[in-house]
Amino acid sequence: MRRALSHRSLGHAEISHRNDSRGIDMSDKKPLSSVNDFVVRFANVNGSGSASANEMFARAILRHGVPVSPRNIFPSNIQGLPTWYEVRVTEAGHLGARGGVDMMVAMNPQTWDKDVAGIEPGGYLFYDSTKPMPSTKFRDDITVIGVPLTAITNSTYTDPRQRQLFKNIIYLGALSALLDMDPKLIEQLIGEQYKGKEKLLSSNVHALHLGRDWALTNLKCPIGLRVKKSDKVGDRIFIEGNSAAALGAVYGGATVCAWYPITPSSSVAEAFTAHCKKYRHDPQTGKAKYAIVQGEDELASIGIVIGASWNGARAFTATSGPGISLMTEFIGLSYFAEIPAVIMNIQRAGPSTGMPTRTQQCDIIACAYASHGDTKHVLLFPEDPAEAFEFAAAAFDLAERLQTTIFLMLDLDIGMNHRLCRPLKWDDAKQYDRGKVMTAEMLDEGRDFGRYLDVDGDGIPYRTYPGTHPTKGSYFTRGTSRDRYARYSEEGSVYADNMQRLMRKFETAQDLVPRPLQANAERPTKYGVIYFGSTSPAMDEAIGQLEARGHQLDRLRIRAFPFHSSVASFLAEHDFVYVVEQNRDSQLRQLIVNENGIDPVRLVPIVHYDGSPITARFIAKAIGDHQDHLKVTPLRKAVS
């Protein structure tokens, strides 16, 4: 039930800390002024229904033709703890986290002090001013904007849940006025979200204008931060990495997904389910042409994947670090018995439970050498949702070509956040690479079939599908040592022969996986930088900041392990190479040292591991400070 709202009826509740008559406390420092280049952070309580409004804010700016890079920072419990949603508005197109906050929308009293402290000098604090706040809760160098959100909602709505939900839309309306956003674009988004639900549509539009009209009447609008229509988004799409990877699995031919819920990977299986419902039902019969199984745990899930793959299906599981720990025994079976499998690892902060809803790149070593004994696995490192789609699809070809486990190494930052990326593309003429599969016709021709026989030196044997031939091509699949014809053997020479062949197969993979991408500095330099995955957007931005400081760096983005020979060439061409990654132990650096036999002193670790995405500011400072030190000329003793 709504009641008419009179601005006068609010009295002085609309502002608790101000020096002028327009509802804004002007700071001693000149307020920040920027068009299409700033960071807004929303501080909310988890479960308050704010996520939809905050995402709508980001999408509305996209509709203005201005790129955004949003990040959802949420707790690992269900409800009640603090959550943040950060939107970087960036006409220049920088998609990495910037660091710092220009406007804080402070809706959570629990985190008030921390939120206010995080605002850049000259920045803006937007808050619910219904209840007065003591002056000690503010800063002298920021602009304070108070809007009596609770008073507005209480004067308009009687239902408690409506009050909570519509308060989020009301602050979105106020922000649209303060930032000079076109309300019609937000109304368009509301219309799309509530299409066919006219009552919800009209009530949300009404709430939007409650906030916007109040701000236009009582505040000085716009402020120094403004959104101006542009055309910098282009044809890029806005998609989460997990959804893109799941779609890649569909296009890559996957028909079986076995999984166990774990943050931040669960949305991969959920998205795969949604995509299959759309694309994997027989148009004539309506029957599903896929199987999605939730196992009792991660170990069961990877077992189902291996069993389905052995039977000829393309199968995968999605998990995170703790799941990898549980799966290692079966991963060893996949490696040694040479059964295809795809694992999508959406990395989070460890060890143990760690920080389940924070991002890291900390499973590199665990996955590269997963399981006991001498094992080496193929890892793919996409930088964004577009590559997540492409690499996910390619993983199934690689798994069958190499007859082994392939890891798609995403992380929470890519997987669970919407990101602008180039459109997903697929060649409908593409044929799946099923690898070396011996057919009944080949067996009838008299071909020599040895399940672990290397016939051409690439380390990859032929396999048969179950039931290929009534009398030929059968073999016993085992995880124990065996000879080239799959016969059990504990002879040392037989075991060594098999292990050497597996190493040849891994070397073959070097030329099959995505190659590194190199970009050279404008001027010749003896310094380089290696990076991968979700560090890429921040690294690309940091290069400009480093060049502004006079530092030139060649850069190499690694996209897969095993490392292509160009990695060794890049290392040989530079005196020092920085390795940028998001884990404590510089795991990619360890892998490079281990696989290339390079002096570790020449590889300088640049590591970031607090669970937040690495920023360009962090990278530029860490590398810039080291470069400055290298340029210092040591003092020499004067000769008399």
PAVEX-882956 format. One record per residue (C-alpha): residue in one letter; x, y, z. Coordinates in pm, whole numbers, padded with zeros to 5 digits, always signed. Each point is the difference from the previous one (the first is absolute). Example, Ala and Ser with C-alpha at 12.3 -4.5 7.8 and 13.67 -1.06 7.14 Angstrom:
REM residues 2
A+01230-00450+00780S+00137+00344-00066
REM end
This chain:
REM residues 640
M+00000+00000+00000R+00155+00334-00102R-00067+00344+00138A+00067+00328-00176L+00338+00145+00090S+00049+00363+00085H+00359+00123+00011R-00105+00253+00266S-00126-00278+00226L+00357-00124+00037G+00103+00315+00185H+00376+00008+00055A+00041-00380-00001E+00142+00010-00349I+00344+00113+00108S+00202-00038+00314H+00331+00162-00091R+00007+00293-00239N+00123+00354-00038D-00215+00125-00282S-00372+00008-00071R+00011-00252-00286G+00055-00314+00211I+00371-00043-00071D+00287+00056+00240M+00276+00155-00209S+00342-00117+00116D+00302+00219+00064K+00173-00175-00290K-00114+00068-00352P-00245-00278-00096L+00108-00248-00264S-00115+00087-00348S+00001-00261-00274V-00213-00106-00295N-00029-00371-00079D+00301-00088+00214F-00067-00085+00364V-00072-00282+00245V-00326-00043+00193R-00022-00255+00280F-00326-00113+00158A+00024-00125+00360N-00303-00212+00085V-00114-00282+00226N-00007-00343-00160G-00360-00108-00062S-00139+00354-00017G-00100-00031-00365S+00252+00262-00109A+00177-00217-00259S-00263+00055-00268A+00001+00380+00038N+00379+00018+00008E+00035-00210-00315M-00268+00214-00165F+00217+00305+00078A+00293-00160-00185R-00214-00104-00296A-00154+00347-00021I+00342+00154-00045L+00070-00252-00275R-00320+00120-00169H+00158+00346+00000G+00276-00147-00219V+00258+00015+00280P+00199-00315+00095V-00025-00126+00357S+00184-00264+00198P-00214-00117+00296R+00109-00231+00282N-00216-00167+00260I+00169-00044+00339F-00215-00222+00218P+00030-00212+00316S-00004-00377+00011N-00308-00020+00224I-00357+00020-00124Q-00125+00321+00157G+00086+00283+00237L+00370+00070-00059P+00138+00296-00198T+00006-00006-00378W+00142+00249-00247Y-00059+00062-00369E+00257+00211-00177V-00052+00160-00341R+00294+00147-00185V-00124+00246-00261T+00274+00022-00261E-00042+00156-00342A+00362-00097-00068G-00112-00363+00026H+00218-00113+00292L-00161-00318+00131G+00229-00077+00292A-00067+00119+00353R+00140+00353+00044G+00027+00026+00376G-00156+00280+00204V-00362+00121+00010D-00126+00334-00133M-00358-00038+00125M-00107-00224+00286V-00368-00090+00024A+00003-00091+00370M-00306-00210+00083N+00154-00218+00274P+00060+00145+00348Q+00222-00299+00086T+00267+00103-00249W-00048+00377+00016D+00343+00093+00136K+00184-00223-00244D-00212+00119-00291V+00051+00370+00080A+00374-00054+00043G+00024-00154-00347I-00125+00308-00186E+00257+00190-00203P+00076+00355+00122G-00253+00229-00166G-00238-00291-00052Y-00367-00036+00088L-00193-00178+00275F-00365-00083-00075Y-00201-00125+00298D-00345-00038+00154S-00040+00318+00207T-00331-00091+00166K+00176-00040+00335P+00253+00270+00098M+00367-00103+00003P+00260+00163+00227S+00252+00221-00176T+00281-00232+00111K-00132-00257-00246F+00093+00218-00299R+00319+00131-00157D+00089+00357-00074D+00150-00079-00341I-00305-00163-00160T-00342+00118-00115V-00286-00147+00204I-00334-00056-00172G-00292-00096+00222V-00329-00134-00135P-00269-00111+00250L-00061-00333-00169T-00171-00169+00294A-00228+00297+00056I-00100+00006-00366T-00074-00373-00009N-00188+00003+00332S-00216+00286-00123T-00082-00188-00318Y-00014-00372+00082T-00146-00197+00292D+00123-00351-00081P+00344-00059+00168R+00143-00196-00294Q-00117+00263-00249R+00166+00266+00210Q+00332-00186-00015L-00011-00083-00369F-00126+00335-00124K+00253+00189+00211N+00264-00146-00233I-00182+00132-00307I-00052+00338+00169Y+00373+00044+00056L+00055-00103-00362G-00235+00282-00101A+00185+00251+00217L+00333-00109-00149S-00138+00045-00350A-00062+00368+00080L+00332+00053+00177L+00200-00159-00282D-00208+00154-00280M-00120-00337-00134D-00289-00032-00244P-00291-00150+00200K-00162-00135-00316L+00287-00246-00039I-00059-00131+00353E-00373-00020-00068Q+00085-00205-00308L+00198-00245+00212I-00284-00025+00252G-00239-00067-00287E+00218-00284-00128Q+00036-00151+00347Y-00373+00008+00077K-00137-00061-00347G-00350-00140+00034K-00018+00098+00367E-00155+00343-00035K-00067+00049+00371L+00365-00055+00089L+00113+00209-00296S-00206+00307+00093S+00084-00022+00370N+00375-00016-00069V-00018+00295-00240H-00195+00191+00266A+00269-00075+00260L+00272+00107-00244H-00164+00341-00044L-00063+00040+00372G+00375+00003+00051R+00080+00199-00312D-00262+00269+00066W+00109+00037+00362A+00363+00046-00103L-00085+00252-00273T-00215+00200+00246N+00229-00010+00304L+00357-00049-00125K+00237+00174-00234C-00004-00221-00310P+00214-00112-00167I+00311-00034+00216G+00358-00005-00127L-00026-00363-00111R-00211-00030-00311V-00107-00253-00259K-00005+00135-00354K-00133-00197-00293S+00273-00150-00216D+00057-00281-00248K+00294-00185+00154V-00170-00332+00073G-00016-00101-00365D-00112-00354-00078R+00134-00149+00322I-00222-00218+00214F-00051-00004+00378I+00025-00352+00144E+00133-00196+00297G+00300-00225-00056N-00171-00305+00151S-00295+00035-00235A+00232+00044-00297A+00201-00309+00097A-00320-00203+00037L-00111+00111-00346G+00344-00095-00130A-00056-00349+00140V-00327-00025-00195Y+00166+00111-00323G+00298-00222+00077G-00224-00304-00009A-00035-00077+00370T-00302-00216+00078V+00079-00096+00360C+00058+00228+00297A+00062-00149+00346W+00048+00244+00284Y-00028+00073+00367P-00094+00351+00117I+00293+00217+00106T+00056+00374-00018P+00089+00154-00241S-00056-00274-00258S-00363-00099+00054S-00130+00247-00258V+00194-00187-00272A-00219-00308+00042E-00310+00216+00042A+00078+00190-00320F+00079-00324-00186T-00342-00129+00107A-00170+00313-00132H+00194-00010-00329C-00078-00369-00050K-00371+00058+00053K+00019+00245-00286Y+00235-00180-00238R+00010-00370+00096H-00356-00125-00038D-00100-00200-00305P-00226+00229-00208Q-00224-00292-00103T-00038-00194+00324G+00091+00268+00253K+00224-00249+00181A+00313+00123+00173K+00328-00094-00169Y+00215+00060+00305A+00051-00121+00358I+00066+00225+00299V+00077-00183+00322Q+00062+00149+00343G+00231-00248+00171E+00016-00057+00373D+00338+00172+00004E+00278+00122-00229L+00169-00340-00013A-00318-00161-00130S-00043+00280-00252I+00339-00044-00165G-00054-00378+00006I-00322+00045-00196V+00182+00224-00249I+00276-00255-00054G-00250-00282-00041A-00207+00196-00251S+00311+00102-00195W+00127-00358-00008N-00331-00093-00157G+00044+00259-00277A-00192+00302+00136R+00147+00344+00044A-00027+00068+00371F+00114+00260+00253T-00027+00115+00357A+00021+00346+00155T+00160+00055+00339S+00242+00211+00202G+00319-00061+00200P-00144-00221+00278G-00170-00210-00266I+00329-00046-00185S+00153-00128+00324L-00267-00269+00024M+00020-00092-00369T+00373-00065-00022E-00019-00381+00019F-00237-00019-00296I+00201+00267-00184G+00297-00235+00027L-00213-00277-00151S-00096+00224-00291Y+00366+00081-00058F+00138-00354+00027A-00286-00191-00161E-00019+00279-00260I-00368+00080+00014P-00120+00344-00116A-00147+00235+00262V-00061+00374+00033I+00009+00179+00333M-00105+00364+00026N+00174+00136+00309I-00147+00332+00115Q+00274+00096+00244R-00058+00165+00336A+00218+00088+00297G+00143-00296+00193P+00141-00203+00169S-00273-00220+00149T-00332+00186+00001G+00195+00325-00029M-00215+00286-00125P-00266-00171-00214T-00130+00324-00153R+00332+00169-00072T+00209-00034-00314Q+00352-00139-00044Q+00215-00192-00247C+00128-00244+00258D-00063-00345-00151I+00269+00013-00270I+00244-00247+00157A-00277-00219+00141C-00152-00047-00346A+00320-00017-00205Y+00130-00295+00203A-00329-00136+00143S+00013-00352+00147H+00293-00200+00136G+00288-00125-00211D+00135+00176-00307T-00297+00177-00156K-00027+00307-00218H-00328+00146-00114V-00110+00249-00264L-00124+00334+00138L-00183+00268-00200F-00002+00363+00122P-00276+00215-00156E+00010+00373+00070D-00370+00082-00040P-00341-00156-00080A+00073-00007-00374E+00308-00214+00052A-00183-00200+00267F-00252-00095-00271E+00268-00081-00258F+00233-00187+00236A-00287-00198+00154A-00103-00123-00344A+00362-00072-00094A+00057-00192+00324F-00215-00289-00121D+00196-00030-00325L+00326+00008+00199A-00126-00255+00252E-00085-00250-00275R+00301+00080-00216L+00237-00045+00295Q-00213-00255+00189T+00052+00172+00332T-00144+00251+00248I-00018+00363-00112F-00038+00276+00258L-00178+00323-00090M+00143+00243+00257L-00251+00275+00068D-00036+00188+00328L-00276+00177+00189D+00083+00340-00154I-00061-00128-00352G-00256-00265+00084M-00252+00181+00219N+00018+00357-00131H-00151+00149-00312R+00269+00115-00239L-00001+00177-00333C+00163-00212-00267R-00002-00053-00374P-00298-00197-00136L+00018-00377+00031K+00065-00155-00339W-00036-00355-00127D+00069-00157-00338D-00295-00227-00081A+00222-00188-00244K+00236-00105+00280Q+00049-00373+00046Y+00081-00140+00344D+00347-00151+00041R-00067-00343+00155G+00369-00089-00012K+00139-00342-00083V-00300-00233+00001M+00034-00338-00167T-00316-00104-00182A-00138-00345-00079E+00107+00047-00362M+00358+00073+00104L+00003-00309+00222D-00135-00216-00282E+00277+00131-00223G+00246-00163+00238R+00130+00312+00172D+00212-00078+00304F-00193+00122+00302G+00193+00057+00320R-00186+00226+00238Y+00323+00161+00117L+00201-00044-00318D+00162+00315-00144V-00014-00049-00376D+00131+00338-00120G+00217+00147+00275D-00238+00261+00139G-00065-00201+00315I-00372-00038-00070P-00133-00355-00053Y-00318-00112-00171R-00309-00083+00204T-00326-00174-00081Y-00348+00077+00121P-00179-00276+00195G-00181-00236-00241T+00200+00110-00304H+00054-00357-00123P-00142-00338+00113T+00341-00170+00024K+00273+00261-00047G+00116+00321+00163S-00090-00084+00357Y+00236+00075+00288F+00002+00019+00377T+00002+00353+00138R+00216+00015+00309G+00177+00242+00229T+00283-00242+00061S+00315-00036-00207R-00044-00179-00333D+00175-00054-00330R-00081+00151-00339Y-00286-00246-00049A-00163+00078+00336R+00127-00323+00157Y+00084+00024+00369S+00373+00026+00062E+00226+00115+00281E+00317-00028-00208G+00211+00310+00058S+00083+00043-00367V-00366-00027-00097Y-00100+00260+00260A+00280+00238-00109D-00099-00041-00367N-00358+00100+00085M+00106+00301+00209Q+00233+00123-00275R-00281-00025-00252L-00228+00204+00228M+00273+00265+00011R+00016+00002-00382K-00376+00052-00005F+00036+00298+00234E+00265+00146-00231T-00239-00048-00293A-00255+00207+00191Q+00231+00304-00017D-00096+00058-00361L-00369-00078+00047V-00090+00236+00285P-00061+00376-00048R+00331+00180-00056P+00121+00295+00209L-00068+00349-00132Q+00293+00240-00006A-00003+00380-00024N+00322+00194-00016A+00073+00341+00146E+00041+00302-00227R+00374-00002+00062P+00239-00296+00045T+00020-00107+00362K+00174-00265+00207Y-00298-00030+00231G-00314-00205-00049V-00316-00101+00182I-00196-00327-00004Y-00362-00016+00110F-00311-00210-00058G-00373-00037+00053S-00190+00259+00199T+00312+00210+00060S-00014+00102-00366P-00232+00306+00011A+00194+00157+00289M+00333-00084-00166D-00104+00159-00329E-00095+00320+00184A+00314-00006+00215I+00222+00004-00309G-00122+00352-00080Q+00069+00114+00355L+00349-00150-00010E+00076+00166-00332A-00105+00331+00154R+00272-00060+00262G+00253-00065-00274H+00008-00380+00021Q-00013-00220-00309L-00106-00364+00028D-00052-00275-00253R-00290-00217+00111L-00108-00359-00048R-00344-00132+00093I+00016-00372+00065R-00315-00183-00102A+00086-00362+00071F+00225-00255+00164P+00209-00180-00128F+00190+00311-00100H+00061+00060-00367S+00364+00041-00106S-00061+00374-00039V-00006+00028+00382A+00360-00119+00023S+00097+00238-00282F-00164+00293+00180L+00189-00083+00320A+00331-00024-00187E-00050+00341-00163H-00039+00193+00329D+00224+00060+00300F-00291+00020+00242V-00358-00121-00045Y-00280+00092+00240V-00261-00270+00062V-00336+00147+00102E-00247-00228+00175Q-00258-00022+00277N+00137-00242+00258R+00253+00015+00282D+00261-00243-00130S+00032+00124-00359Q-00111-00338-00131L+00026+00077-00371R+00356+00121+00063Q+00075-00331+00174L-00140-00187-00298I+00211+00203-00244V+00317-00060+00203N-00076-00370+00033E-00083-00056-00367N+00267+00222-00158G+00295-00038+00236I+00040+00378+00024D+00185+00185+00276P-00283+00109+00233V+00180+00328+00078R-00088+00121-00350L-00372-00050+00066V-00136+00273+00229P-00327-00097+00173I-00281+00259+00006V-00263-00161+00220H-00337+00114+00132Y-00206-00231+00220D-00245+00179+00231G-00299-00145-00186S-00084+00318-00188P+00079+00032-00371I+00346+00131-00081T+00005+00363-00114A+00199+00198-00253R+00111+00230+00281F+00148-00294+00191I+00183-00142-00302A+00136+00336-00116K+00130+00088+00346A+00159-00340+00066I+00176-00018-00338G+00071+00374-00015D+00169+00002+00340H+00217-00296-00098Q+00089+00163-00331D+00090+00325+00175H+00233-00196+00227L+00171-00164-00300K+00066+00342-00154V+00178+00134+00308T+00370+00044-00079P+00213-00128+00291L+00247+00243+00155R+00363-00050-00105K+00304+00075+00208A+00180+00309-00126V+00349-00057-00137S+00253+00254+00131
REM end
